[in-house]
Amino acid sequence: MKKISSAFIFVSILFYYSIVVQLGYCQEIQAIDIGTLGGNYSLAIAINNFGQIIGTSKTDSGERHGFFWEPTNGMVDLGNNIWVNGINDLSQVTGYRQLPVGKSAIKWTQEFGIMELGSLEGSEYCEPGERGPINNLGQVVGYCVTQEGYRAFLWSSQTGMVNLGTTGGNYSEALAINDLGQIMGWVTSSSGRGLTFFWSAETGMIEIGTLGGEGTDPWDINNLGQIVGSSETESGDMHAFVWSTEDGMLDLGTLGGDFSEALGVNDAGQIVGNSTTSSGKMSAFLWAADTGMIGLGSLDPVADDSGAFDINNYAQIVGESGHQSFVWTIENGMVALGTLGGDFSNNSDQSNRVINDQGQIVGHASIANNIESHATLWEVPIPPQTPQEEVERIMILIRNLISSGAMDERSSKSILVKLEAFIRFANVGHTIPACKVLNAFINQINAEISTGQLLPESGQKLIKLGESISICN
């Protein structure tokens, strides 16, 4: 995946502020209404890298149902009392079923529908985590309420639900898991302090400490194992932090005020969040190791506060300013996300992935009467990808399918060999043999589908990616 240098971002921000007065704040990204399940309200909660969306919607009878949406089939009703909170690039959805007493953790797929994830021994109910509960290996994290207290769990198709324990207290809750199987969550220490934990197969569950105060609140974990959030300092202020096993916890500072929190981090280690300024206003920020914390301003610099809560691997940032959502990009600075004819747009579920690596953003927006709001999609162009980057995306998906057990490792070797050959041909400008190899790859995927070795949903994703390679179109 192409990474954007922080130094370039810093120069771009300075350039943006030098011309913003001339441009004004009239730019707007058009909103796309993805509908409802018959009622007057729907909210898109998260989106994967294939543009598939999950959320919640009212039906014509007023019930709240979970939904799955994709461009080809539209909105699929997942049923009453189903609440969804995570989706991965394998189209696997996590959530819970609301029971008369408690909740039951579930996983949904297009092929098999809803599957119960089970429970820990002696538990009353279980729920997936709030801030990224499923990774691209199909592993799910969350918590169960047991007789001993709350207990974090890790679920996989191979092991079922596993109790991750605690660090000595009576509470643990897993919030998110990355593609390396590393987990972040909340835990109480033996002394009763509310802290953040990091878990991996190598380290087990460890407390990550604080910035000198009593507690921490984790918000995101990337595929480098970096955790971001906020922590109390020795003086009692809350400051944004980043933590890793290599460097420990780093105070990201503020924009001049006494408060900051980090809400999102990408795989380049670029961090976004909110901070108070010296004037007392709240401002969205972007932080990188070589630039420090930089304020991003607001849609109306006179009246509005702002906050940023998600960033993709192209450093495209999503947040809110006043009553409207925005996207910030290197090329255009802060641009409003349009409404559906009403007065507001927002991405209110700040704990989920609301922008993907295709520049697609989800949330909800009001329609003309301001009584209804519908789940909404916005699309922002991403920088052009090289043929190698396009094919590497396919290879990542194949490896995720292998790791999750959805693809046979032996048969996949010849598939990966074809893609590696494509890269070699494409990198030296031999387009015709590169495209012949790509066509052979597509034919092999079709054969895997027809023989039942690969589920149609997974196979069609690989074919779609192969057919979209730019130099062969």
ROLO-368967 format. One line per field, with one value per residue (C-alpha): x, z, y; residue number from 0. Coordinates in nm, 2 decimals, always signed. Each point is the difference from the previous one (the first is absolute). Layout:
residues N
x: X | ...
z: Z | ...
y: Y | ...
nr: NUM | ...
END
This chain:
residues 473
x: +0.00 | +0.13 | +0.09 | -0.01 | +0.31 | -0.07 | +0.24 | -0.20 | -0.32 | +0.15 | +0.09 | -0.34 | -0.17 | +0.19 | -0.09 | -0.36 | -0.02 | +0.17 | -0.28 | -0.30 | -0.12 | +0.00 | -0.19 | -0.25 | -0.20 | -0.25 | +0.14 | -0.21 | +0.01 | -0.33 | -0.20 | -0.14 | -0.31 | +0.02 | -0.36 | -0.18 | -0.18 | -0.33 | +0.01 | +0.11 | +0.34 | +0.32 | +0.37 | +0.30 | +0.25 | +0.30 | +0.14 | +0.25 | +0.25 | -0.24 | -0.27 | -0.22 | -0.18 | -0.17 | -0.24 | -0.34 | -0.34 | -0.36 | -0.25 | -0.35 | -0.13 | +0.25 | +0.23 | +0.38 | +0.17 | +0.37 | +0.08 | +0.27 | +0.03 | +0.20 | -0.03 | -0.12 | -0.27 | -0.09 | -0.11 | -0.05 | -0.21 | +0.19 | -0.31 | -0.16 | +0.21 | +0.32 | +0.26 | +0.32 | +0.33 | +0.28 | +0.07 | +0.32 | +0.13 | -0.14 | -0.36 | -0.03 | -0.21 | +0.00 | -0.26 | -0.24 | -0.35 | -0.20 | -0.16 | -0.28 | +0.28 | +0.35 | +0.16 | +0.15 | +0.31 | -0.05 | +0.18 | -0.19 | +0.11 | -0.18 | +0.05 | -0.11 | -0.20 | +0.01 | +0.23 | +0.01 | +0.35 | -0.07 | +0.10 | +0.26 | -0.07 | -0.24 | -0.08 | -0.33 | +0.04 | +0.28 | +0.05 | +0.27 | +0.23 | -0.10 | +0.30 | +0.10 | -0.11 | +0.08 | +0.33 | +0.07 | +0.08 | -0.36 | +0.10 | -0.25 | +0.06 | -0.23 | -0.12 | -0.22 | -0.17 | +0.09 | -0.04 | +0.35 | -0.07 | +0.06 | +0.25 | +0.16 | -0.03 | +0.17 | -0.20 | +0.12 | -0.16 | +0.29 | -0.01 | -0.35 | -0.02 | +0.30 | +0.01 | +0.29 | -0.01 | +0.10 | +0.32 | -0.11 | -0.33 | -0.35 | -0.07 | +0.13 | -0.16 | +0.15 | -0.08 | +0.19 | +0.23 | +0.25 | +0.10 | +0.29 | -0.24 | +0.11 | -0.27 | -0.07 | -0.26 | -0.09 | +0.11 | -0.01 | +0.33 | +0.03 | -0.03 | -0.32 | +0.13 | -0.16 | +0.28 | +0.07 | +0.13 | +0.19 | -0.02 | +0.19 | +0.08 | +0.36 | -0.06 | -0.34 | -0.19 | +0.21 | -0.10 | +0.15 | +0.01 | -0.10 | +0.15 | +0.04 | -0.36 | -0.27 | -0.14 | +0.00 | -0.26 | +0.11 | -0.17 | +0.19 | +0.27 | +0.18 | +0.18 | +0.33 | -0.14 | -0.02 | -0.28 | -0.14 | -0.23 | +0.00 | +0.16 | -0.01 | +0.33 | +0.16 | -0.17 | -0.34 | -0.04 | -0.10 | +0.25 | +0.02 | +0.25 | +0.15 | +0.14 | +0.21 | +0.19 | +0.32 | -0.04 | -0.25 | -0.25 | +0.07 | -0.19 | -0.12 | -0.05 | -0.28 | -0.06 | +0.05 | -0.28 | -0.03 | -0.18 | +0.06 | -0.11 | +0.12 | -0.28 | +0.15 | +0.33 | +0.10 | +0.27 | +0.25 | -0.03 | -0.18 | -0.25 | -0.32 | -0.21 | -0.12 | +0.18 | -0.08 | +0.19 | +0.13 | -0.32 | -0.21 | -0.14 | +0.00 | +0.20 | +0.06 | +0.36 | +0.24 | +0.31 | +0.31 | +0.34 | +0.19 | -0.25 | -0.17 | -0.36 | -0.14 | -0.35 | -0.23 | -0.23 | -0.37 | -0.26 | -0.09 | +0.32 | -0.20 | -0.29 | +0.08 | +0.19 | +0.12 | +0.12 | +0.16 | -0.06 | +0.11 | +0.29 | +0.07 | +0.33 | +0.00 | -0.02 | -0.36 | -0.16 | -0.37 | -0.15 | -0.26 | -0.02 | -0.31 | -0.30 | +0.18 | +0.25 | +0.31 | +0.28 | +0.35 | +0.25 | +0.35 | -0.13 | -0.30 | +0.02 | -0.33 | -0.31 | -0.36 | -0.19 | -0.33 | -0.35 | -0.30 | -0.17 | -0.03 | +0.22 | +0.25 | +0.23 | +0.20 | +0.19 | -0.13 | +0.15 | +0.36 | +0.11 | -0.02 | +0.18 | -0.20 | +0.25 | +0.17 | +0.31 | -0.22 | -0.09 | -0.36 | -0.16 | -0.31 | -0.24 | -0.34 | -0.15 | -0.33 | -0.24 | -0.20 | -0.25 | +0.27 | -0.23 | +0.15 | +0.37 | +0.13 | +0.32 | +0.23 | +0.31 | +0.25 | +0.28 | +0.34 | +0.26 | +0.31 | +0.35 | +0.06 | +0.14 | +0.28 | -0.08 | +0.22 | -0.20 | -0.32 | +0.12 | +0.15 | -0.35 | -0.12 | +0.28 | -0.08 | -0.36 | +0.12 | +0.22 | -0.29 | -0.22 | +0.27 | +0.04 | -0.37 | -0.03 | -0.22 | +0.27 | +0.22 | +0.36 | +0.14 | -0.22 | +0.06 | +0.38 | -0.05 | -0.24 | +0.26 | +0.27 | -0.21 | -0.04 | +0.37 | +0.06 | -0.24 | +0.20 | +0.33 | -0.14 | -0.18 | +0.30 | +0.21 | -0.29 | -0.09 | -0.38 | -0.11 | +0.16 | -0.10 | -0.37 | +0.02 | +0.12 | -0.28 | -0.26 | +0.14 | -0.04 | -0.37 | -0.06 | +0.15 | -0.22 | -0.31 | +0.11 | +0.04 | -0.35 | -0.15 | +0.16 | -0.11 | +0.35 | -0.08 | -0.32 | -0.16 | +0.00 | +0.38 | +0.07 | -0.20 | +0.19 | +0.33 | -0.13 | -0.14 | +0.34 | +0.18 | -0.23 | +0.06 | +0.38 | +0.05 | +0.26 | -0.22 | -0.31
z: +0.00 | -0.09 | +0.30 | +0.01 | +0.16 | +0.31 | -0.12 | -0.32 | +0.20 | +0.21 | -0.31 | -0.15 | +0.32 | -0.02 | -0.36 | +0.08 | +0.26 | -0.24 | -0.26 | +0.21 | +0.02 | -0.38 | -0.04 | +0.28 | +0.15 | -0.28 | -0.12 | +0.08 | -0.06 | -0.14 | +0.23 | -0.13 | +0.17 | +0.06 | +0.13 | +0.29 | +0.08 | -0.05 | +0.30 | +0.03 | +0.15 | -0.08 | +0.10 | -0.17 | +0.27 | -0.18 | -0.35 | -0.12 | -0.29 | -0.25 | +0.07 | +0.20 | +0.28 | +0.32 | +0.22 | +0.16 | -0.14 | +0.10 | -0.19 | -0.11 | +0.33 | +0.21 | +0.10 | -0.01 | -0.21 | -0.09 | -0.37 | -0.25 | -0.32 | -0.32 | -0.34 | -0.19 | +0.23 | +0.21 | +0.36 | +0.16 | +0.32 | +0.26 | +0.23 | +0.31 | +0.32 | -0.21 | +0.07 | -0.21 | +0.09 | -0.23 | -0.35 | -0.16 | -0.36 | -0.02 | +0.04 | +0.35 | +0.23 | +0.38 | +0.25 | +0.25 | +0.04 | +0.26 | +0.23 | +0.26 | +0.25 | -0.12 | -0.35 | -0.21 | -0.22 | -0.36 | -0.34 | -0.33 | -0.35 | -0.34 | -0.04 | +0.34 | +0.16 | +0.38 | +0.21 | +0.38 | +0.14 | +0.32 | +0.35 | +0.27 | +0.27 | +0.26 | -0.20 | -0.01 | -0.33 | -0.25 | -0.24 | -0.26 | +0.07 | -0.08 | -0.20 | -0.27 | +0.12 | -0.31 | -0.21 | -0.35 | +0.14 | +0.12 | +0.37 | +0.23 | +0.34 | +0.27 | +0.35 | +0.20 | +0.33 | +0.22 | +0.36 | +0.07 | -0.18 | -0.36 | -0.20 | -0.33 | -0.27 | -0.32 | -0.25 | -0.31 | -0.21 | +0.11 | +0.37 | +0.08 | +0.28 | +0.23 | +0.33 | +0.00 | +0.38 | +0.18 | +0.14 | +0.36 | +0.03 | -0.06 | -0.34 | -0.36 | -0.33 | -0.34 | -0.23 | -0.33 | -0.18 | -0.29 | -0.28 | +0.20 | +0.26 | +0.26 | +0.22 | +0.20 | +0.27 | +0.35 | +0.32 | +0.37 | +0.19 | +0.33 | +0.17 | -0.19 | -0.25 | -0.35 | -0.25 | -0.35 | -0.09 | -0.30 | -0.08 | -0.24 | -0.02 | +0.09 | +0.30 | +0.13 | +0.17 | +0.12 | +0.14 | -0.20 | +0.28 | +0.00 | -0.05 | +0.37 | +0.11 | +0.09 | -0.32 | -0.38 | -0.28 | -0.31 | -0.34 | -0.28 | -0.09 | -0.33 | -0.18 | +0.16 | +0.34 | +0.10 | +0.23 | +0.02 | +0.25 | +0.29 | +0.35 | +0.31 | +0.07 | +0.34 | +0.01 | -0.06 | -0.37 | -0.27 | -0.29 | -0.32 | +0.00 | -0.23 | +0.14 | -0.14 | +0.15 | -0.14 | +0.12 | +0.29 | +0.04 | -0.16 | +0.10 | -0.33 | +0.17 | -0.09 | -0.23 | +0.29 | +0.23 | +0.28 | -0.18 | -0.29 | -0.11 | -0.29 | -0.17 | -0.31 | -0.14 | -0.34 | -0.10 | -0.05 | +0.36 | -0.08 | +0.27 | +0.02 | +0.28 | +0.18 | +0.22 | +0.17 | -0.12 | +0.21 | -0.07 | +0.14 | -0.34 | -0.09 | -0.32 | -0.21 | -0.02 | -0.20 | +0.18 | -0.16 | +0.15 | -0.21 | +0.02 | +0.34 | +0.05 | -0.27 | +0.02 | -0.30 | +0.06 | -0.05 | -0.28 | +0.15 | +0.19 | +0.18 | +0.14 | -0.01 | +0.21 | -0.18 | +0.07 | -0.21 | +0.08 | -0.29 | -0.26 | -0.28 | -0.15 | -0.24 | +0.29 | -0.09 | +0.32 | +0.11 | +0.28 | +0.09 | +0.01 | +0.13 | -0.12 | -0.31 | -0.07 | -0.19 | -0.18 | +0.01 | -0.28 | -0.09 | -0.33 | +0.12 | +0.37 | +0.19 | -0.22 | +0.12 | -0.05 | -0.15 | +0.14 | -0.17 | -0.02 | +0.38 | +0.24 | +0.14 | -0.09 | +0.25 | +0.07 | +0.35 | +0.07 | +0.07 | +0.12 | -0.34 | -0.33 | -0.19 | -0.29 | -0.20 | -0.22 | -0.30 | +0.13 | +0.08 | +0.31 | +0.19 | +0.25 | -0.03 | -0.12 | +0.02 | -0.29 | -0.09 | +0.28 | +0.27 | +0.16 | -0.17 | -0.03 | -0.22 | -0.01 | -0.24 | -0.21 | -0.11 | -0.25 | -0.01 | -0.27 | +0.11 | -0.16 | -0.30 | +0.08 | -0.19 | -0.15 | +0.27 | +0.28 | -0.16 | -0.01 | +0.35 | +0.12 | -0.16 | +0.16 | +0.35 | -0.04 | -0.11 | +0.31 | +0.22 | -0.16 | +0.06 | +0.37 | +0.06 | -0.15 | -0.29 | -0.26 | -0.04 | +0.05 | -0.25 | -0.29 | +0.08 | -0.06 | -0.38 | +0.02 | +0.18 | -0.25 | -0.28 | +0.18 | +0.07 | -0.37 | -0.08 | +0.22 | -0.17 | -0.35 | +0.09 | +0.17 | -0.32 | -0.22 | -0.16 | +0.01 | -0.24 | +0.19 | +0.33 | -0.10 | -0.13 | +0.34 | +0.16 | -0.22 | +0.11 | +0.36 | -0.06 | -0.18 | +0.30 | +0.24 | -0.21 | +0.01 | +0.38 | +0.03 | -0.24 | +0.19 | +0.34 | +0.12 | +0.04 | +0.11 | -0.28 | +0.21 | +0.07 | -0.36 | -0.16 | +0.21 | -0.13 | -0.36 | +0.04 | +0.12 | -0.28 | -0.27 | +0.14 | -0.05 | -0.19 | -0.26 | -0.13 | -0.06
y: +0.00 | +0.34 | +0.22 | +0.38 | +0.16 | +0.22 | +0.27 | +0.03 | +0.02 | +0.28 | +0.21 | -0.07 | +0.13 | +0.32 | +0.04 | -0.07 | +0.27 | +0.25 | -0.04 | -0.08 | +0.36 | +0.01 | -0.33 | +0.05 | -0.29 | -0.06 | -0.33 | -0.30 | -0.38 | -0.13 | -0.23 | -0.33 | -0.13 | -0.38 | -0.01 | -0.16 | -0.33 | +0.19 | +0.24 | +0.36 | -0.06 | -0.19 | +0.03 | -0.14 | -0.12 | -0.14 | -0.08 | -0.25 | +0.04 | -0.14 | +0.27 | -0.24 | +0.18 | -0.10 | +0.20 | +0.03 | +0.10 | +0.04 | -0.21 | +0.12 | -0.14 | +0.21 | -0.29 | +0.04 | -0.26 | -0.06 | +0.02 | -0.09 | +0.21 | -0.04 | +0.18 | -0.31 | -0.12 | +0.30 | -0.02 | -0.34 | -0.03 | -0.20 | -0.03 | +0.15 | +0.03 | -0.03 | +0.27 | +0.01 | +0.16 | -0.14 | -0.11 | -0.14 | -0.03 | -0.36 | +0.14 | -0.15 | +0.21 | +0.00 | +0.12 | -0.13 | -0.13 | +0.19 | -0.27 | +0.05 | +0.01 | +0.08 | -0.04 | -0.28 | +0.06 | -0.08 | -0.02 | +0.04 | -0.09 | +0.00 | -0.37 | -0.13 | +0.29 | +0.04 | -0.22 | +0.01 | +0.04 | -0.18 | +0.11 | -0.04 | -0.25 | +0.14 | +0.31 | +0.18 | +0.17 | +0.11 | +0.29 | +0.08 | +0.30 | +0.36 | +0.13 | -0.25 | -0.35 | -0.21 | -0.02 | -0.12 | -0.35 | -0.04 | +0.02 | +0.18 | +0.16 | +0.13 | -0.08 | -0.23 | +0.07 | -0.30 | -0.09 | +0.14 | +0.33 | +0.13 | -0.21 | +0.08 | -0.27 | -0.10 | -0.21 | -0.18 | -0.27 | -0.23 | +0.05 | +0.14 | +0.25 | +0.03 | +0.19 | +0.25 | +0.04 | +0.32 | +0.16 | -0.05 | +0.19 | -0.12 | +0.17 | -0.03 | +0.10 | -0.05 | +0.29 | -0.05 | -0.24 | +0.06 | -0.22 | -0.14 | -0.13 | +0.27 | +0.12 | +0.32 | +0.05 | +0.11 | -0.16 | +0.07 | -0.05 | -0.18 | +0.34 | +0.08 | +0.26 | +0.01 | -0.07 | -0.11 | -0.34 | -0.14 | -0.37 | -0.21 | -0.37 | +0.07 | +0.24 | -0.09 | +0.28 | +0.29 | +0.34 | +0.29 | +0.25 | +0.37 | +0.35 | +0.04 | +0.01 | -0.25 | -0.14 | -0.04 | -0.04 | -0.18 | +0.08 | -0.17 | -0.25 | -0.03 | -0.28 | +0.12 | -0.08 | +0.37 | +0.09 | +0.36 | +0.16 | +0.24 | -0.03 | +0.21 | +0.18 | +0.06 | +0.34 | -0.15 | +0.12 | -0.25 | -0.02 | -0.20 | -0.29 | -0.26 | -0.32 | -0.29 | -0.29 | +0.16 | +0.36 | -0.02 | +0.29 | +0.34 | +0.32 | +0.16 | +0.34 | +0.25 | +0.29 | +0.24 | -0.10 | -0.25 | -0.29 | -0.23 | -0.35 | -0.22 | -0.19 | -0.15 | -0.13 | -0.13 | -0.25 | +0.28 | +0.10 | +0.32 | +0.10 | +0.21 | +0.13 | +0.31 | +0.26 | +0.32 | +0.31 | +0.28 | +0.19 | -0.28 | -0.12 | -0.37 | -0.08 | -0.30 | -0.10 | -0.22 | -0.13 | -0.17 | -0.08 | +0.25 | +0.29 | -0.03 | +0.12 | +0.23 | +0.16 | -0.05 | +0.29 | -0.01 | +0.05 | +0.34 | +0.12 | +0.27 | -0.20 | -0.37 | -0.25 | -0.31 | -0.35 | -0.28 | -0.37 | -0.21 | -0.01 | -0.25 | -0.10 | +0.29 | +0.25 | +0.09 | +0.11 | +0.00 | +0.21 | +0.25 | +0.38 | +0.17 | -0.21 | -0.13 | -0.28 | +0.07 | -0.17 | +0.14 | -0.09 | +0.12 | +0.13 | +0.20 | +0.05 | -0.01 | -0.06 | -0.04 | -0.33 | +0.10 | -0.08 | -0.16 | +0.33 | +0.07 | +0.19 | -0.26 | -0.29 | -0.20 | -0.31 | -0.05 | -0.34 | +0.12 | -0.35 | -0.17 | +0.02 | +0.26 | +0.07 | -0.28 | -0.01 | +0.07 | +0.34 | -0.10 | +0.15 | -0.10 | +0.16 | +0.15 | +0.33 | +0.18 | +0.02 | +0.32 | -0.01 | -0.05 | -0.25 | -0.30 | -0.10 | -0.27 | -0.21 | +0.18 | -0.07 | +0.26 | -0.07 | +0.18 | -0.08 | -0.18 | +0.05 | -0.23 | -0.34 | -0.18 | -0.34 | -0.16 | +0.17 | -0.12 | -0.36 | +0.02 | +0.08 | -0.33 | -0.19 | +0.14 | -0.12 | -0.35 | -0.03 | +0.11 | -0.27 | -0.26 | +0.11 | -0.01 | -0.35 | +0.12 | -0.09 | -0.30 | +0.08 | -0.25 | +0.11 | +0.36 | -0.03 | -0.02 | +0.29 | +0.21 | -0.10 | +0.14 | +0.33 | +0.02 | -0.06 | +0.28 | +0.24 | -0.10 | +0.06 | +0.32 | +0.16 | -0.03 | +0.12 | -0.33 | +0.06 | -0.28 | -0.29 | +0.16 | +0.01 | -0.36 | -0.11 | +0.20 | -0.17 | -0.34 | +0.11 | +0.09 | -0.33 | -0.19 | +0.18 | -0.08 | -0.37 | +0.01 | +0.14 | -0.26 | -0.29 | +0.13 | +0.06 | +0.38 | +0.16 | +0.21 | +0.32 | -0.03 | -0.10 | +0.28 | +0.25 | -0.13 | +0.00 | +0.36 | +0.12 | -0.18 | +0.14 | +0.35 | +0.00 | +0.33 | -0.11 | -0.29 | +0.22
nr: 0 | 1 | 2 | 3 | 4 | 5 | 6 | 7 | 8 | 9 | 10 | 11 | 12 | 13 | 14 | 15 | 16 | 17 | 18 | 19 | 20 | 21 | 22 | 23 | 24 | 25 | 26 | 27 | 28 | 29 | 30 | 31 | 32 | 33 | 34 | 35 | 36 | 37 | 38 | 39 | 40 | 41 | 42 | 43 | 44 | 45 | 46 | 47 | 48 | 49 | 50 | 51 | 52 | 53 | 54 | 55 | 56 | 57 | 58 | 59 | 60 | 61 | 62 | 63 | 64 | 65 | 66 | 67 | 68 | 69 | 70 | 71 | 72 | 73 | 74 | 75 | 76 | 77 | 78 | 79 | 80 | 81 | 82 | 83 | 84 | 85 | 86 | 87 | 88 | 89 | 90 | 91 | 92 | 93 | 94 | 95 | 96 | 97 | 98 | 99 | 100 | 101 | 102 | 103 | 104 | 105 | 106 | 107 | 108 | 109 | 110 | 111 | 112 | 113 | 114 | 115 | 116 | 117 | 118 | 119 | 120 | 121 | 122 | 123 | 124 | 125 | 126 | 127 | 128 | 129 | 130 | 131 | 132 | 133 | 134 | 135 | 136 | 137 | 138 | 139 | 140 | 141 | 142 | 143 | 144 | 145 | 146 | 147 | 148 | 149 | 150 | 151 | 152 | 153 | 154 | 155 | 156 | 157 | 158 | 159 | 160 | 161 | 162 | 163 | 164 | 165 | 166 | 167 | 168 | 169 | 170 | 171 | 172 | 173 | 174 | 175 | 176 | 177 | 178 | 179 | 180 | 181 | 182 | 183 | 184 | 185 | 186 | 187 | 188 | 189 | 190 | 191 | 192 | 193 | 194 | 195 | 196 | 197 | 198 | 199 | 200 | 201 | 202 | 203 | 204 | 205 | 206 | 207 | 208 | 209 | 210 | 211 | 212 | 213 | 214 | 215 | 216 | 217 | 218 | 219 | 220 | 221 | 222 | 223 | 224 | 225 | 226 | 227 | 228 | 229 | 230 | 231 | 232 | 233 | 234 | 235 | 236 | 237 | 238 | 239 | 240 | 241 | 242 | 243 | 244 | 245 | 246 | 247 | 248 | 249 | 250 | 251 | 252 | 253 | 254 | 255 | 256 | 257 | 258 | 259 | 260 | 261 | 262 | 263 | 264 | 265 | 266 | 267 | 268 | 269 | 270 | 271 | 272 | 273 | 274 | 275 | 276 | 277 | 278 | 279 | 280 | 281 | 282 | 283 | 284 | 285 | 286 | 287 | 288 | 289 | 290 | 291 | 292 | 293 | 294 | 295 | 296 | 297 | 298 | 299 | 300 | 301 | 302 | 303 | 304 | 305 | 306 | 307 | 308 | 309 | 310 | 311 | 312 | 313 | 314 | 315 | 316 | 317 | 318 | 319 | 320 | 321 | 322 | 323 | 324 | 325 | 326 | 327 | 328 | 329 | 330 | 331 | 332 | 333 | 334 | 335 | 336 | 337 | 338 | 339 | 340 | 341 | 342 | 343 | 344 | 345 | 346 | 347 | 348 | 349 | 350 | 351 | 352 | 353 | 354 | 355 | 356 | 357 | 358 | 359 | 360 | 361 | 362 | 363 | 364 | 365 | 366 | 367 | 368 | 369 | 370 | 371 | 372 | 373 | 374 | 375 | 376 | 377 | 378 | 379 | 380 | 381 | 382 | 383 | 384 | 385 | 386 | 387 | 388 | 389 | 390 | 391 | 392 | 393 | 394 | 395 | 396 | 397 | 398 | 399 | 400 | 401 | 402 | 403 | 404 | 405 | 406 | 407 | 408 | 409 | 410 | 411 | 412 | 413 | 414 | 415 | 416 | 417 | 418 | 419 | 420 | 421 | 422 | 423 | 424 | 425 | 426 | 427 | 428 | 429 | 430 | 431 | 432 | 433 | 434 | 435 | 436 | 437 | 438 | 439 | 440 | 441 | 442 | 443 | 444 | 445 | 446 | 447 | 448 | 449 | 450 | 451 | 452 | 453 | 454 | 455 | 456 | 457 | 458 | 459 | 460 | 461 | 462 | 463 | 464 | 465 | 466 | 467 | 468 | 469 | 470 | 471 | 472
END
